């Protein structure tokens, strides 16, 4: 059977890093003067330097229906994973593309996955899809298995600035102000409904990394895969990796970069971590405790 995996570019997947077939569909970042397409050719540092010096309005846009249909190409079976529908229209575009594609080609199938997350958590899902395909499972079996897998993956992040998120209505200006002072990091997670939820306001990188690990452990991290994507912050990414390896020496942990879309929102210094965990059923209670504990200083 012929399968194709497609992810939007918020997944931080670049063809030159992933040796296997995964087609990415770019989101775009734009100002009144320029437009950046989040593809292999985009130079991230140049884009950030330009944006940091630009005082006008900057925004992003998701792929449209025909971008997705073009990406489906002539594949018989497509798995298409998007950034959370809670923050972007990418999932809606992909779903509309699926309907159109399946009605044009009645024997073909598209399964659209709402990651309820983005970046490195999407990478984990793409890697899992790849594995399931190579095990020879049927299309329907893969759909069920990936839905199960998603229940035990999570995303946590640490951001120095929430300016672009607030300016584009993805968090409130009040939340963005929490980051305010120099050296403060906002540690947060992708919520169950795929929105951004703050967990703590951490003073300094060292504290932010401690808070990340603490929250990962409370959420059931137990040595599973971790994908750390950083926005021009390789030092923090490797400190985090080493600290996790000190607790779980066999853990499969890979450091990568945020590309266009995630770099725009995570901004310089940002860290995004996708990980496998045994997420507890009593999650809500556990998290109320975490918030209190971590924010006290
Ligand atoms: O459709 C569009 O224009 C894209 C909008 C994307 C908005 C948010 C992207 C956030 C990326 C920030 C930290 C992770 C937050 C994850 C919450 C689910 C990076």
Boltz pocket constraint, residues with backbone or C-beta under 6 A from the ligand:
constraints:
  - pocket:
      binder: B
      contacts: [[A, 27], [A, 28], [A, 60], [A, 61], [A, 62], [A, 83], [A, 84], [A, 87], [A, 88], [A, 89], [A, 90], [A, 116], [A, 117], [A, 118], [A, 155], [A, 157], [A, 170], [A, 189], [A, 190], [A, 191], [A, 194], [A, 195], [A, 196], [A, 197], [A, 261], [A, 262], [A, 265], [A, 266], [A, 272]]
      max_distance: 6.0
